[in-house]
Amino acid sequence: DWRTAWWGSGNGSKGVDGSADFGGFVICKPDTSIKADGAQSAQLTSMWALVKFAAGNLFSGYFGGLVGTKGGIVYFGRPFECRPTALKVSLKYSTGKINRISGYPDGEPVTTSDYDRARVFIALGNWNYRTYGGTKECPVKVNTTDTNTFVDFTNDPSTIAFGEIILKGDASNSHDKWVEYTIPLDYNSVTEMPTHIIISCASSMLGDYFTGCDSSKLWVDKMELVYE
């Protein structure tokens, strides 16, 4: 069942199997030809889909459906009750200059002279689904058409730990090779245990604002939690 599968994507209600159920576009799929290890990687592709820019994404949770042609509903998080020290992941990123701009965070403008950026983050927390609009399994609900539902995990009171990596594009396409990264978790509490974990990967960091480069591709492989 796609609602209980651990990973979700903006492909639609069929999850990450590459068979999108609307519009005929696929922004997350297995890639057997480009991988860091094993049989396949996850390929996340940004593109112009229907009448909107769509960033390739992969996250713990599930896609809740479209909001007309303007955006979608995403339910983030899966039950989790441990305290890892880091997330280890192999990434490969190919991108270019931003050519789709519909918005950006306040005070952080971008232009078509800027290169797109990929982002991977991990958050541990005890988010109450009644407060964050989600479900018991996936407590954080985000409506991409309403920035008031976006969560700043670096300042969020229910977030216990957070870590991220941002891959910045450049003229040399310097991230277009496999690199293994270790993303340390910064804890706000030395004792509190989380109830849920959120891991999110995006080929365009500002995809929630429908901004990015529609040729960006992020490959994700060899993901594991690190404990010390």
C-alpha positions in Angstrom: 0.0 0.0 0.0 1.5 3.4 -1.0 0.2 5.0 2.2 2.2 2.7 4.4 5.3 2.3 2.1 8.2 4.0 3.9 9.3 6.1 0.9 7.1 8.5 -1.1 7.5 10.9 -4.0 5.7 13.5 -6.0 5.1 10.9 -8.8 1.6 10.6 -7.4 -0.3 8.0 -5.4 1.6 5.1 -6.9 4.8 6.2 -5.0 8.3 5.7 -6.3 7.8 2.9 -8.8 8.0 5.3 -11.8 4.4 4.9 -12.9 2.9 8.3 -12.3 -0.9 8.3 -12.2 -1.4 11.9 -13.6 0.0 14.0 -16.4 2.3 11.2 -17.7 5.4 12.6 -16.0 7.8 10.8 -13.7 10.1 12.8 -11.3 11.4 9.9 -9.3 12.3 6.5 -10.6 14.8 3.6 -10.1 17.9 3.9 -12.3 19.7 0.7 -13.1 22.3 2.2 -15.3 23.7 4.9 -12.9 24.4 3.7 -9.4 27.0 3.9 -6.7 26.5 0.3 -5.5 24.1 -2.6 -5.9 21.4 -2.9 -8.6 20.1 0.6 -8.8 19.9 4.2 -7.5 17.0 6.6 -7.2 17.0 9.2 -10.0 15.2 12.5 -9.1 14.5 14.7 -12.1 13.2 18.3 -12.2 11.0 19.2 -15.1 8.1 21.3 -16.4 5.1 19.1 -15.7 1.6 20.0 -16.7 1.6 23.8 -16.1 4.1 23.9 -13.2 7.7 23.3 -12.5 8.2 20.1 -10.5 11.3 19.1 -8.6 12.3 15.5 -8.4 11.8 14.4 -4.8 12.0 11.4 -2.5 11.0 11.5 1.1 9.8 9.5 4.1 6.1 9.7 4.0 3.6 9.8 1.1 2.2 12.1 -1.5 -1.4 13.1 -0.6 -2.6 14.3 -4.0 -2.7 17.4 -6.3 -4.2 20.8 -5.4 -5.7 21.5 -8.8 -2.8 22.3 -11.1 -1.1 24.6 -8.6 0.7 22.1 -6.3 0.3 19.1 -4.0 -0.2 17.8 -0.5 2.8 16.0 1.1 2.7 14.0 4.4 6.2 13.9 5.9 7.5 11.5 8.5 7.6 7.8 9.6 7.6 6.4 13.1 11.1 6.2 14.6 12.5 6.1 18.1 16.3 6.1 18.0 19.1 8.7 18.2 21.5 8.3 15.3 24.5 10.7 15.0 24.4 11.1 11.2 23.0 10.1 7.8 25.4 8.7 5.3 24.4 8.9 1.6 26.0 8.8 -1.9 24.9 11.5 -4.3 25.5 12.5 -7.9 24.1 15.8 -9.2 23.8 17.3 -12.7 22.3 20.8 -13.0 22.3 24.2 -14.7 21.2 27.7 -14.2 17.7 28.4 -12.8 15.2 28.9 -15.6 11.9 28.6 -13.7 11.1 31.1 -10.9 7.7 31.2 -9.3 8.9 32.2 -5.8 11.5 31.9 -3.1 11.8 32.3 0.7 11.6 35.8 2.1 15.0 37.5 2.1 16.6 34.8 -0.1 16.0 35.9 -3.7 17.3 34.0 -6.7 17.6 35.0 -10.4 18.2 33.2 -13.7 21.9 33.9 -13.2 22.0 31.5 -10.2 22.6 27.8 -10.5 20.1 25.4 -9.1 20.9 23.5 -5.9 20.0 20.0 -4.6 19.2 19.4 -1.0 19.1 16.3 1.3 18.0 16.7 4.9 17.2 14.6 7.9 15.0 15.7 10.9 14.1 13.8 14.1 11.2 15.1 16.1 8.0 14.5 18.2 5.6 16.4 15.9 2.0 16.1 17.0 -0.1 15.3 14.0 -3.0 17.4 15.4 -0.7 20.5 15.4 1.1 19.8 12.1 -2.0 18.6 10.2 -0.8 15.1 9.3 -1.6 11.6 10.4 -0.3 9.5 13.3 2.1 7.7 10.9 3.1 10.8 8.9 2.5 13.8 11.2 3.7 16.8 9.2 1.4 17.9 6.3 2.7 20.4 3.8 0.5 22.1 1.1 2.9 23.4 -1.5 0.5 26.1 -2.5 0.5 27.6 1.0 3.9 28.7 2.4 2.3 29.0 5.9 2.4 25.2 6.0 6.1 25.0 5.3 8.2 23.9 8.4 11.6 25.5 9.2 13.1 22.5 10.9 16.1 24.5 12.1 13.8 26.6 14.4 10.8 24.3 14.8 10.1 23.6 18.5 9.1 19.9 17.9 12.3 19.1 16.0 14.9 17.3 18.2 17.7 17.0 15.7 18.4 18.2 12.2 21.1 17.9 9.5 21.3 18.8 5.8 23.6 19.0 2.8 23.1 21.4 -0.1 24.9 20.7 -3.4 25.4 24.0 -5.2 25.6 23.9 -9.0 28.3 25.7 -10.9 29.7 26.1 -14.5 31.9 23.1 -14.2 29.0 20.8 -13.1 31.4 19.7 -10.3 28.9 17.4 -8.6 28.4 15.2 -11.6 30.2 12.3 -10.0 29.4 10.0 -7.1 30.5 11.3 -3.7 29.7 9.7 -0.3 28.6 12.4 2.2 28.1 12.1 6.0 25.4 14.5 7.2 25.8 15.0 11.0 22.7 15.5 13.2 22.7 18.5 15.4 20.6 17.7 18.5 18.7 20.3 20.5 18.2 17.9 23.4 20.7 15.4 24.9 18.0 13.1 26.3 14.7 13.5 24.4 13.7 10.6 22.1 12.0 11.3 18.8 8.8 9.7 17.7 9.3 10.2 13.9 12.0 10.7 11.3 11.9 12.8 8.1 14.4 12.3 5.3 13.9 14.4 2.2 15.9 14.6 -1.1 15.2 17.1 -3.8 16.9 17.8 -7.1 15.8 21.5 -6.9 16.1 22.9 -3.4 13.4 25.5 -4.0 11.0 23.0 -5.6 8.4 23.8 -3.0 8.3 27.3 -4.4 8.2 25.9 -8.0 11.7 27.4 -8.7 14.7 25.7 -10.2 16.3 24.3 -13.4 14.2 21.9 -15.4 17.2 19.8 -16.4 18.4 19.1 -12.8 19.0 15.5 -11.9 19.9 14.1 -8.5 20.9 10.4 -8.0 20.7 9.0 -4.5 22.2 5.7 -3.3 23.7 3.9 -0.4 21.8 5.7 2.3 22.3 4.6 5.9 22.0 5.9 9.5 25.2 6.2 11.5 25.3 5.4 15.3 28.2 6.0 17.7 
